[in-house]
Amino acid sequence: MSKLDTVRQVFLDMDGTIYHGGTLFPTTVPFLEFLKSRGVGYAFLSNNSSYSKAEYVAKLTRIGIGCSEKDFYISTDYTIDYLKRFHPDVKRIHVLGMACILPEFEAAGFVLDDADPQAVIVAFDRTLTYEKLCRAAWFLRRGVPGFATHPDVFCPTDQPTWLVDCGAVTKALEVATNTRLKVLGKPDPGLIVEAARRRGTTPEHTLMVGDRLSTDIALGVNAGAVTCHITGTGNDLVVPRGIVPDFAVRDLGELQRIWSAAK
Protein backbone atom coordinates (compact mmCIF):
# COMPACT_ATOMS: atom_id res chain seq x y z
CA MET A 1 0.00 0.00 0.00
CA SER A 2 3.00 2.29 0.41
CA LYS A 3 3.02 2.70 -3.37
CA LEU A 4 -0.04 4.93 -3.03
CA ASP A 5 1.99 7.37 -0.91
CA THR A 6 3.92 8.44 -4.01
CA VAL A 7 0.84 9.13 -6.16
CA ARG A 8 0.22 12.77 -7.03
CA GLN A 9 -1.96 12.27 -10.10
CA VAL A 10 -4.60 9.63 -10.92
CA PHE A 11 -5.49 8.74 -14.48
CA LEU A 12 -8.87 7.09 -14.87
CA ASP A 13 -10.20 5.09 -17.78
CA MET A 14 -13.84 5.94 -18.44
CA ASP A 15 -16.21 3.25 -19.74
CA GLY A 16 -16.02 0.27 -17.40
CA THR A 17 -14.20 2.28 -14.73
CA ILE A 18 -16.25 5.38 -13.84
CA TYR A 19 -19.41 4.49 -15.78
CA HIS A 20 -20.86 1.88 -18.09
CA GLY A 21 -22.62 3.15 -21.19
CA GLY A 22 -24.82 5.91 -19.84
CA THR A 23 -24.82 4.79 -16.19
CA LEU A 24 -22.51 6.40 -13.65
CA PHE A 25 -21.15 3.99 -11.04
CA PRO A 26 -22.21 5.05 -7.51
CA THR A 27 -18.61 4.89 -6.24
CA THR A 28 -17.23 7.35 -8.81
CA VAL A 29 -18.13 10.76 -7.38
CA PRO A 30 -17.16 9.81 -3.78
CA PHE A 31 -13.79 8.62 -5.08
CA LEU A 32 -13.18 11.88 -6.96
CA GLU A 33 -14.09 13.85 -3.83
CA PHE A 34 -11.67 11.64 -1.88
CA LEU A 35 -8.86 12.54 -4.29
CA LYS A 36 -9.64 16.23 -3.95
CA SER A 37 -9.52 15.94 -0.15
CA ARG A 38 -6.05 14.39 -0.45
CA GLY A 39 -4.79 17.06 -2.85
CA VAL A 40 -4.34 14.44 -5.58
CA GLY A 41 -5.11 15.47 -9.14
CA TYR A 42 -7.08 13.36 -11.58
CA ALA A 43 -7.83 13.21 -15.27
CA PHE A 44 -9.77 10.93 -17.57
CA LEU A 45 -7.83 8.91 -20.16
CA SER A 46 -9.61 7.24 -23.04
CA ASN A 47 -8.66 5.45 -26.23
CA ASN A 48 -12.05 6.29 -27.72
CA SER A 49 -11.30 8.82 -30.45
CA SER A 50 -14.87 8.98 -31.78
CA TYR A 51 -15.77 11.87 -29.47
CA SER A 52 -14.31 15.32 -28.99
CA LYS A 53 -13.32 16.52 -25.54
CA ALA A 54 -16.31 18.90 -25.61
CA GLU A 55 -18.60 15.90 -26.13
CA TYR A 56 -16.96 14.05 -23.26
CA VAL A 57 -17.48 17.07 -21.00
CA ALA A 58 -21.16 17.16 -21.99
CA LYS A 59 -21.58 13.43 -21.31
CA LEU A 60 -19.91 13.42 -17.91
CA THR A 61 -21.73 16.57 -16.86
CA ARG A 62 -25.01 14.97 -17.89
CA ILE A 63 -24.43 11.87 -15.75
CA GLY A 64 -23.24 13.81 -12.73
CA ILE A 65 -19.50 14.61 -12.96
CA GLY A 66 -18.52 18.26 -13.09
CA CYS A 67 -15.53 18.67 -15.42
CA SER A 68 -13.89 20.69 -18.19
CA GLU A 69 -11.82 19.83 -21.26
CA LYS A 70 -8.58 20.14 -19.29
CA ASP A 71 -9.68 17.08 -17.29
CA PHE A 72 -9.29 14.80 -20.32
CA TYR A 73 -6.44 13.30 -22.29
CA ILE A 74 -7.64 11.03 -25.09
CA SER A 75 -5.94 9.15 -27.89
CA THR A 76 -6.60 12.05 -30.25
CA ASP A 77 -4.53 14.32 -27.99
CA TYR A 78 -1.72 11.78 -27.88
CA THR A 79 -1.76 11.37 -31.66
CA ILE A 80 -1.34 15.13 -32.00
CA ASP A 81 1.44 15.26 -29.40
CA TYR A 82 3.19 12.26 -30.97
CA LEU A 83 3.17 13.75 -34.47
CA LYS A 84 4.44 17.10 -33.23
CA ARG A 85 7.23 15.49 -31.20
CA PHE A 86 8.41 12.78 -33.60
CA HIS A 87 7.16 13.92 -37.02
CA PRO A 88 7.31 17.73 -36.94
CA ASP A 89 7.52 17.82 -40.72
CA VAL A 90 3.99 16.42 -41.08
CA LYS A 91 1.53 19.25 -41.65
CA ARG A 92 -1.03 17.85 -44.11
CA ILE A 93 -3.11 14.90 -42.91
CA HIS A 94 -5.98 12.73 -44.10
CA VAL A 95 -8.20 11.64 -41.21
CA LEU A 96 -10.38 8.57 -41.28
CA GLY A 97 -12.53 9.54 -38.31
CA MET A 98 -15.51 11.39 -36.95
CA ALA A 99 -16.11 14.98 -38.04
CA CYS A 100 -16.09 16.08 -34.39
CA ILE A 101 -12.35 15.41 -33.97
CA LEU A 102 -11.23 17.27 -37.09
CA PRO A 103 -11.24 20.73 -35.41
CA GLU A 104 -8.86 19.39 -32.76
CA PHE A 105 -6.27 18.56 -35.40
CA GLU A 106 -6.82 21.91 -37.10
CA ALA A 107 -6.47 23.76 -33.79
CA ALA A 108 -3.11 22.01 -33.36
CA GLY A 109 -1.92 23.43 -36.69
CA PHE A 110 -2.59 20.53 -39.07
CA VAL A 111 -4.15 21.00 -42.48
CA LEU A 112 -6.81 18.52 -43.54
CA ASP A 113 -5.78 17.30 -47.00
CA ASP A 114 -7.81 14.68 -48.86
CA ALA A 115 -5.72 14.97 -52.04
CA ASP A 116 -2.02 14.88 -51.14
CA PRO A 117 -1.56 14.20 -47.39
CA GLN A 118 1.74 13.57 -45.63
CA ALA A 119 0.11 11.16 -43.16
CA VAL A 120 -3.06 9.12 -42.74
CA ILE A 121 -4.73 9.15 -39.32
CA VAL A 122 -7.07 6.25 -38.54
CA ALA A 123 -9.45 6.82 -35.63
CA PHE A 124 -12.63 5.21 -34.28
CA ASP A 125 -15.15 6.23 -36.93
CA ARG A 126 -18.79 5.49 -36.11
CA THR A 127 -19.73 6.96 -39.51
CA LEU A 128 -17.40 4.64 -41.42
CA THR A 129 -18.29 3.99 -45.06
CA TYR A 130 -16.72 1.77 -47.67
CA GLU A 131 -15.70 4.86 -49.64
CA LYS A 132 -13.86 6.35 -46.64
CA LEU A 133 -12.10 3.05 -46.00
CA CYS A 134 -10.95 2.79 -49.61
CA ARG A 135 -9.71 6.38 -49.70
CA ALA A 136 -7.49 5.81 -46.68
CA ALA A 137 -6.28 2.54 -48.20
CA TRP A 138 -5.38 4.34 -51.43
CA PHE A 139 -3.06 6.74 -49.63
CA LEU A 140 -1.50 3.96 -47.55
CA ARG A 141 -0.88 1.86 -50.65
CA ARG A 142 0.86 4.83 -52.28
CA GLY A 143 3.32 4.94 -49.39
CA VAL A 144 1.81 7.63 -47.17
CA PRO A 145 2.64 6.70 -43.54
CA GLY A 146 -0.31 5.74 -41.36
CA PHE A 147 -1.01 6.32 -37.66
CA ALA A 148 -3.83 4.70 -35.71
CA THR A 149 -5.11 6.51 -32.63
CA HIS A 150 -5.44 3.27 -30.61
CA PRO A 151 -5.47 -0.55 -30.88
CA ASP A 152 -8.89 -1.44 -29.40
CA VAL A 153 -10.71 -3.82 -31.74
CA PHE A 154 -14.07 -3.28 -30.03
CA CYS A 155 -15.64 -0.63 -27.82
CA PRO A 156 -17.64 -1.60 -24.70
CA THR A 157 -21.33 -0.73 -24.72
CA ASP A 158 -24.43 -1.42 -22.66
CA GLN A 159 -26.50 -1.65 -25.84
CA PRO A 160 -27.42 -4.88 -27.71
CA THR A 161 -24.68 -4.48 -30.31
CA TRP A 162 -20.94 -5.03 -30.82
CA LEU A 163 -19.00 -1.88 -31.65
CA VAL A 164 -16.18 -2.49 -34.13
CA ASP A 165 -13.38 -0.14 -33.11
CA CYS A 166 -10.24 1.46 -34.53
CA GLY A 167 -7.98 -1.58 -34.07
CA ALA A 168 -10.18 -3.77 -36.26
CA VAL A 169 -10.33 -1.14 -39.00
CA THR A 170 -6.55 -0.72 -38.76
CA LYS A 171 -6.04 -4.46 -39.25
CA ALA A 172 -8.34 -4.42 -42.30
CA LEU A 173 -6.34 -1.57 -43.84
CA GLU A 174 -3.02 -3.28 -43.11
CA VAL A 175 -4.16 -6.53 -44.72
CA ALA A 176 -5.68 -4.77 -47.73
CA THR A 177 -2.61 -2.61 -48.42
CA ASN A 178 0.22 -4.84 -47.15
CA THR A 179 1.44 -1.99 -44.93
CA ARG A 180 1.85 -1.37 -41.21
CA LEU A 181 0.48 1.58 -39.30
CA LYS A 182 2.03 3.06 -36.17
CA VAL A 183 -0.51 2.26 -33.46
CA LEU A 184 -0.73 4.83 -30.65
CA GLY A 185 -2.97 5.12 -27.58
CA LYS A 186 -3.02 2.70 -24.66
CA PRO A 187 -0.84 0.69 -23.96
CA ASP A 188 1.84 2.92 -25.55
CA PRO A 189 3.67 4.32 -22.47
CA GLY A 190 4.14 7.64 -24.23
CA LEU A 191 0.48 8.40 -23.57
CA ILE A 192 1.03 8.59 -19.81
CA VAL A 193 4.34 10.38 -20.30
CA GLU A 194 2.63 13.14 -22.28
CA ALA A 195 -0.46 13.25 -20.05
CA ALA A 196 1.73 13.49 -16.93
CA ARG A 197 3.95 16.15 -18.51
CA ARG A 198 0.90 18.32 -19.17
CA ARG A 199 0.15 18.10 -15.45
CA GLY A 200 3.65 18.81 -14.22
CA THR A 201 4.53 15.31 -13.04
CA THR A 202 6.07 12.03 -14.19
CA PRO A 203 4.63 8.52 -14.63
CA GLU A 204 6.32 7.32 -11.41
CA HIS A 205 4.02 9.61 -9.41
CA THR A 206 0.83 8.56 -11.16
CA LEU A 207 -1.79 5.86 -10.66
CA MET A 208 -3.47 4.33 -13.72
CA VAL A 209 -6.92 2.88 -13.02
CA GLY A 210 -8.85 0.88 -15.62
CA ASP A 211 -10.82 -2.23 -16.41
CA ARG A 212 -8.70 -3.60 -19.27
CA LEU A 213 -5.47 -5.41 -18.53
CA SER A 214 -4.52 -5.28 -22.21
CA THR A 215 -4.68 -1.48 -22.50
CA ASP A 216 -5.19 0.39 -19.21
CA ILE A 217 -3.01 -1.74 -16.94
CA ALA A 218 -0.45 -2.52 -19.65
CA LEU A 219 -0.15 1.24 -20.22
CA GLY A 220 0.63 1.85 -16.56
CA VAL A 221 3.05 -1.07 -16.31
CA ASN A 222 4.85 -0.01 -19.50
CA ALA A 223 5.20 3.56 -18.23
CA GLY A 224 6.29 2.67 -14.69
CA ALA A 225 3.13 3.96 -13.03
CA VAL A 226 1.24 2.42 -10.13
CA THR A 227 -1.70 0.43 -11.49
CA CYS A 228 -5.16 -0.62 -10.30
CA HIS A 229 -7.37 -3.06 -12.19
CA ILE A 230 -11.16 -2.80 -11.95
CA THR A 231 -12.10 -6.46 -12.23
CA GLY A 232 -15.10 -8.33 -13.54
CA THR A 233 -16.01 -6.35 -16.66
CA GLY A 234 -14.88 -8.99 -19.15
CA ASN A 235 -13.61 -6.32 -21.54
CA ASP A 236 -10.35 -8.14 -22.38
CA LEU A 237 -10.46 -10.46 -25.37
CA VAL A 238 -6.79 -11.32 -24.86
CA VAL A 239 -4.99 -11.01 -21.52
CA PRO A 240 -1.32 -10.12 -22.09
CA ARG A 241 1.35 -12.15 -20.33
CA GLY A 242 3.36 -10.47 -17.62
CA ILE A 243 0.88 -7.66 -17.01
CA VAL A 244 0.13 -7.75 -13.28
CA PRO A 245 -1.54 -4.78 -11.57
CA ASP A 246 -0.40 -3.44 -8.22
CA PHE A 247 -4.01 -3.52 -7.04
CA ALA A 248 -7.12 -5.38 -8.17
CA VAL A 249 -10.50 -4.16 -6.89
CA ARG A 250 -14.18 -4.52 -7.67
CA ASP A 251 -14.80 -0.79 -7.93
CA LEU A 252 -13.44 2.64 -7.01
CA GLY A 253 -15.04 2.37 -3.59
CA GLU A 254 -12.79 -0.56 -2.72
CA LEU A 255 -9.74 1.35 -3.97
CA GLN A 256 -10.77 4.29 -1.79
CA ARG A 257 -10.98 2.05 1.29
CA ILE A 258 -7.54 0.60 0.58
CA TRP A 259 -6.06 4.05 0.07
CA SER A 260 -7.70 5.38 3.24
CA ALA A 261 -6.10 2.56 5.23
CA ALA A 262 -2.66 3.21 3.75
CA LYS A 263 -1.90 5.93 6.30
C-alpha positions, -999 to +999 in steps of 0.1 A: +000+000+000+030+023+004+030+027-034+000+049-030+020+074-009+039+084-040+008+091-062+002+128-070-020+123-101-046+096-109-055+087-145-089+071-149-102+051-178-138+059-184-162+033-197-160+003-174-142+023-147-163+054-138-194+045-158-209+019-181-226+031-212-248+059-198-248+048-162-225+064-136-211+040-110-222+051-075-186+049-062-172+073-088-181+108-074-172+098-038-138+086-051-132+119-070-141+138-038-117+116-019-089+125-043-096+162-040-095+159-002-060+144-004-048+171-028-043+144-056-051+155-091-071+134-116-078+132-153-098+109-176-078+089-202-096+072-230-087+054-262-120+063-277-113+088-305-149+090-318-158+119-295-143+153-290-133+165-255-163+189-256-186+159-261-170+140-233-175+171-210-212+172-220-216+134-213-199+134-179-217+166-169-250+150-179-244+119-158-232+138-127-195+146-130-185+183-131-155+187-154-139+207-182-118+198-213-086+201-193-097+171-173-093+148-203-064+133-223-076+110-251-059+091-279-066+120-303-045+143-280-017+118-279-018+114-317-013+151-320+014+153-294+032+123-310+032+138-345+044+171-332+072+155-312+084+128-336+072+139-370+073+177-369+075+178-407+040+164-411+015+193-417-010+178-441-031+149-429-060+127-441-082+116-412-104+086-413-125+095-383-155+114-369-161+150-380-161+161-344-124+154-340-112+173-371-112+207-354-089+194-328-063+186-354-068+219-371-065+238-338-031+220-334-019+234-367-026+205-391-042+210-425-068+185-435-058+173-470-078+147-489-057+150-520-020+149-511-016+142-474+017+136-456+001+112-432-031+091-427-047+091-393-071+063-385-094+068-356-126+052-343-151+062-369-188+055-361-197+070-395-174+046-414-183+040-451-167+018-477-157+049-496-139+063-466-121+030-460-110+028-496-097+064-497-075+058-467-063+025-482-054+043-514-031+067-496-015+040-476-009+019-507+009+048-523+033+049-494+018+076-472+026+067-435-003+057-414-010+063-377-038+047-357-051+065-326-054+033-306-055-005-309-089-014-294-107-038-317-141-033-300-156-006-278-176-016-247-213-007-247-244-014-227-265-016-258-274-049-277-247-045-303-209-050-308-190-019-317-162-025-341-134-001-331-102+015-345-080-016-341-102-038-363-103-011-390-066-007-388-060-045-393-083-044-423-063-016-438-030-033-431-042-065-447-057-048-477-026-026-484+002-048-472+014-020-449+019-014-412+005+016-393+020+031-362-005+023-335-007+048-307-030+051-276-030+027-247-008+007-240+018+029-255+037+043-225+041+076-242+005+084-236+010+086-198+043+104-203+026+131-223-005+132-201+017+135-169+039+161-185+009+183-192+001+181-155+037+188-142+045+153-130+061+120-142+046+085-146+063+073-114+040+096-094+008+086-112-018+059-107-035+043-137-069+029-130-088+009-156-108-022-164-087-036-193-055-054-185-045-053-222-047-015-225-052+004-192-030-017-169-004-025-197-002+012-202+006+018-166+030-011-163+049+000-195+052+036-182+063+027-147+031+040-130+012+024-101-017+004-115-052-006-103-074-031-122-112-028-120-121-065-122-151-083-135-160-064-167-149-090-192-136-063-215-104-081-224-105-105-254-068-113-249-050-110-215-013-101-221+013-122-203+034-105-176+009-077-170+001-078-133-015-048-116-004-034-082-040-035-070-071-054-082-105-042-069-142-045-077-148-008-079-134+026-070-150+024-036-128-006-027-097+014-040-108+043-018-110+021+013-075+006+006-061+041+001-077+054+032-061+026+052-027+032+038-019+059+063 
